[in-house]
Amino acid sequence: MRDIFAGIRTVLFMTILWAVFTPLWCIPMLIAGMLIPKNKRSYLIVRPYAYIAVQLARFICGIKYEVIGRENIPHGKGVVIACNHQSTWETFFIQILFTPQTQVIKKSLLNIPLFGWTFRLQDPIAIDRDAKSKALKQIINEGTAKIEAGVSVCIFPEGTRSPANVVAEFSPGAAMLAKKANCTIVPVSLNPGVLWRNDSWLKYSGTVTVVIHPEMEVDHTKTSNKILEETIRSGVKIIPV
C-alpha cells in the first residue's frame, strides 16, 4: 500500500515538475537569460527553479527537510561546498542554500532538453568523467577563477551517487581546489537516499536531515581530504531502509 501511494504521488510530482513547470520556466528563461549578467543568473534563474522543485517534492511527495547549522553558511565570498551525493534532491537543495554558486557536473546533463540548456546559462563546470586527469585540471582552473570572482563551487567528492546511508571514498578534487584557490571548504552532510532512491523511480515521504558543518581550512591536501570525508560521514543521519 505504501508503494501504491508513493507511486501516485511520484507520477503527479514528475508530471508537474518536468511536463508542466520546466517548459513554463525554462523557455522564457532561455530568452531572458541572455540579457541577465552571469553573476545574477544563479539568483534569478537557477535558484528559483530549484526552490520550486524542492517545494513540489515536499508538498506532493512529502519529502520534508530540516537544516542544522545554517549559521555556518558563509556570505560575501566564494568557497568550496563539498557534499555527499545520494540523489537528485540535493542538487536542487544546495542551490537554495548557497547563492551565488555553480556546480561540478557531468557534461551530458547540459544536453537535456530545456533543463540542461537553461542550466548551461549558469556556466557550470561540466566535465567528462572518463577523462579524469583532464577533468581534475578543469575543476581546479575553472573553479579557482569562479571562487576568485566570489562564486562558490559545489563538488560531490564521491564522483557519483551512492546508495542510501552510504558515503563512498572521496576524490581529492574539493581539497585541491580549495588549496589552489586559497579558500575554505564548507562540508555538507545529508541523507535523502532512502526517500529519493536511485534504484527506484518512487519517491517516499519523510524528512531529509541536512547538516552544514563549520568551514574547514585546507593545509595538506591528502590530510584535509581525509578529514573532509570523515566530517561529512559523521553528519549523515542513518535512516532505516
N, C-alpha and C positions, 0 to 999 in steps of 0.2 A: 504493500500500500504506500509506503514511503517513497518508493521509486516511481509509482504512478503519479503522485502529487508533484514530485520533483520533475518528472518528465513534462507535465503540463506547464509548470512554471518556467522550465527551461525553454520550451518551444516559444512561449509568449515573450520571454526575455530576448531570445535571439532574433525573433521576428521584428520586435520593436527596435532593438539596437541596430541590427545590420540592414534590415529591409526598409525600415521607415526613417529612423533618426539619422543614420550615417549618410544617405543621399541628401536629406534635407539640410544637413550641416556641411558636408564636405563640398558639394557642388558650388554653393556661393563662396565658401572659404577658398577654394582653388582660384577663384577670380579675385576676391578681395585680398587674399594673402599676398599676392604680388605687390600690392600697394602698401602693405604693412612692413615696417622695418624689421629686420631679423631679430633684433633684441626685444621686440614686442610680441612676436608670434607665439612664444611659449605662453604668455598671459592671455592672448586674445583668440588663439586658435586651438592649441593642443590641450591646455588646462581645462577649459570649459567642456570640451568633448569628453575628456577623462572623467570629469566630475559627474556628468550626466550618466556615463556608462556605469560608474560605481553606484550611483543612486538608483539606477534601474535594477541593478543586481540586488540592491538592498531591499527595495520595495516589492519587487516581483519574486525574486528567488529567496529572499530572507537572509542574504549574506550581509550581516551587520559587521561592525568593526569597532575596536577600541584602540586608542593610541596612547602609549606610555612614553613619556619623555619628549613631549612637544617642545619643551624649553631648550632642548639640545639642537633644534633646527637653527643653523647659522643664517644670518641675514647680511646682505650688502657685500658678499664676496663669493667667489667660486670655490667649490670644494669637490672632492670625490665622494660620491654616495655609493657605498658598497652594500648590496642587499642579497640575501639568499633568494633562490628562484624556484617556485613550485607551480606557478600557474600564470595565466594571462592577467589575473586580477591585479597583481602588484605592479604590472607595467602601467596600468591606469592610475593606481592609487599613489604611486611615487610621484607622478606628475602633479598631483594635487598638493602634496606636502612640500615639495621643493620647486620653487619658481624664481628665476628662470633656470632651466636645465635642459640638457639634451641627454640622450641615452646611447649606449653602445648596443647596436642591434645587428642581426644578420641581414645582409644586403637584400635578400629575397623578399623581406617584408615590404620594401618600398614598391614592389610590383603588384601588390594587392590593389585592385581597382578601387578608386575613390579614397579609401582609408590610407593606403600606402602612398598614393600620390599627394594627399594632403599632409601626411606625416613628413614627407620629404621637405616641406616648407620650413620645418623646424631645424633642418640641416643636421640630422643625427649622424653619428659616427657609424656608418654602415660598412661592416667588414665581411670578408669571405672567410668563413670558419675553417675551410680546408687549407688555406694559406696562413698557417698560424704565425710564422715569423713576420710575414708582411703585415698581418692584422695587428700584431703587438706594436710594431713600429707606427702604424696608422693611429692606434689608440693613443699612444704617447705623444705623437706630434700634433694631431688634431685636438686631442684632449687638453694639452698644455695651452694651446692658443685660445681655446674656449674659456678655460679657467682664468687665464690672464685677462680675458675680456669680462670677467665677472659672472660667467655662466657655469653652473655646476654640471658635472658629468656623472651620470648614473651607470654603474657597471654591475653586472651579475657575475661574480668571480667564479661560480661553478661552471660557467660557459653554456649551460643549457638547463632546462627544468629538471628538478629532482623529484622523486616520489614524495608523497605526503610524509611529514615527520622525519625527513632525511635531509642532511646537509652534506653535499659531496665535497671532495677536496678542492681547494681554491687554486686558481691560476694566479700568478703574481702581478697581473696587469694593473689592478687597482693600486697596489702599493708602489709599483714602479711609476705610475702616472703621478701619484701624489708626491713622490720623491723628486721627479723631474720638474713638476710644476711648483714645487715648494709650497704645498698647501696641506691641509688636514684631510683626514678621511672621516666621514660620518657613517658608522656601521648601522645597518637596519636589519632587524630580525622579524620574520613574520611566518604565519602558518596557514595560508589559505588552501593548501593542497588537499585537505580532506573534504572541503566544501566544493572547490572548483578543481576537480580531479583531471589528471592528464590521460588516464586510462578509460575515461568515460565522458560522454557528452553531457551527462546530467549535472545539474548544479543543485547542491543541497543547502538547506538553511542552517545557520549557526553564526558564531562570532569569530572573526579573524582578529588575532592579537598582533599589533604592530608595536615593536619596541625600537625607539630611536635612542641609540647609545651616545654618550658624550664623544666629542671629536677626538680623534687619535692623531698624534704626531707620528711621522714616519722617519725612522732613523736608518736602521739596517733593513733593506727591502725584504730579505728572506724571513728575518725575525718578525718584522712588522706584519707580514702576510700571515704568518702562523698565529700571531696574537689576534689579528683581524678575524680569522676563521674561528678561533676559539670563542671570541667575543660574540660573534653572530650565532654560533651554535648554542651558546649558553642562553641566548634570549629567545630561542624558538620554543614556544609552548606546545608540548605534545598533546594532540587531540586523539582520542580513541577512534580508530578507523571502523 
